[in-house]
Amino acid sequence: MLTEIEDRLVKILQEKVVEIPEESIAINVTPNKSPAVVISNLGFKFENAGLAENIDEGKNELEESFSGDDVKVSYKLQEKPLKSSVRVESPLGTFLTEKGDYAINYKEG
């Protein structure tokens, strides 16, 4: 996916930036002469995002049930959730809101 984004950026820059020759707008190369535009993502790293690691696989849904006993207030999810992807029902059919009814530690799951 990053390759497609980079390719599209180069094409747009080549079309719109008329002051720089097309061959001087490239990806991950040392320019032969100035002026030039080089796009590089050397410091970019993917982090395991939880439920939707691969866009090609489509939307993955996971349902978990926890039974409260008025003592335990923290539960560990099977997977780290994506931000704003969790829905909590209590009782079943009544959706709670993350702003006030519950909190999620997205980093720890």
N, C-alpha and C positions, 0 to 999 in steps of 0.2 A: 504494500500500500504506500509506503514512503517513496518508493521509486516512482510510482504513478504521480504522486504529488510533486516530487522534484521535477519530473519531466514536464509537467503542466506549468510549473513556475518558470522553467527555462523558456518554454514556448511563449508564454505571456510576455516575459521580459524581452525576448528577441523581437516580438511584434511591437511592443510599446516603447522601448528605450532605443530610439533611433540614433542617439549619439554614440552608442557602443556597437561595434560590428557584431553580427550574430555569432560568429565563431569565437568571440571573446566572452561569451556568456555560456558558462558550462557548469558541470557538477564535479566536485572533488578533483580538480586538476589545478596545476600551477599555470597561471596565464603566461602566454608567450610575450605579450606586450600590454601596455596600459593604453587606454582605460580598459578595465575588465570587470566582470561580475562572476564570482564563483560561489556556488551554493554548496555548503558542506554540513553534514549532520554528525560529525565525528563524536560529539559529546552526548548525543541523544541515545537514551536507553529505554527500552520498554520495561515496564514493571508489571508483574502478574496482577491483572486487574480484577481477578475473581471469576465471576460467572461467565463473562463474555470474552474469553481470551482470543477466540478466533472469529472474526467477522464472517468468514465463509461458512461457519457452522450454523449461523443463524442465532436466534434468541434462545438462550438456555434458561429454563425456569426451574427453581428448586423450592420445594415447599417443606417446611419444618414445623413441627408442633411441639410446644413446651407446655407443661402443666404447672401452674403457679401454686405455691403452698403458703403464700403470705410471708415466707421467710427468705427463700432464695429470690434474688432480684437481678442476677446476672446470668446470662446464658451464652454459650459459645456456639456460633453458627458453623455448619459444615464447611462453608466456603466464605471467603471475604466478599462481602457484597459491593456492588457498584453504588456510588453515591445516588441517593434518591431512588433506589430500586427495591427497598424493603417496604412491605405492607404488614401491619400488625392488626390482628382482629382479637378483640376481647370484649364480650363473648363472641363466639363465631358469628360472623355476619355484621358485626359492628367494628368498623375501621377506626383505629386510633390515629392521632397525628404525632409526627416526630417532634413537633414544636409543643412540648408540654406533657404529652402522655408517656413518651419513652425516649430513650437516647441510644444511639448506635455508635460504637467505636469502629469506624470503617477500616482503620489500620489493623486492628487486632481481630476483627470479625466477631 
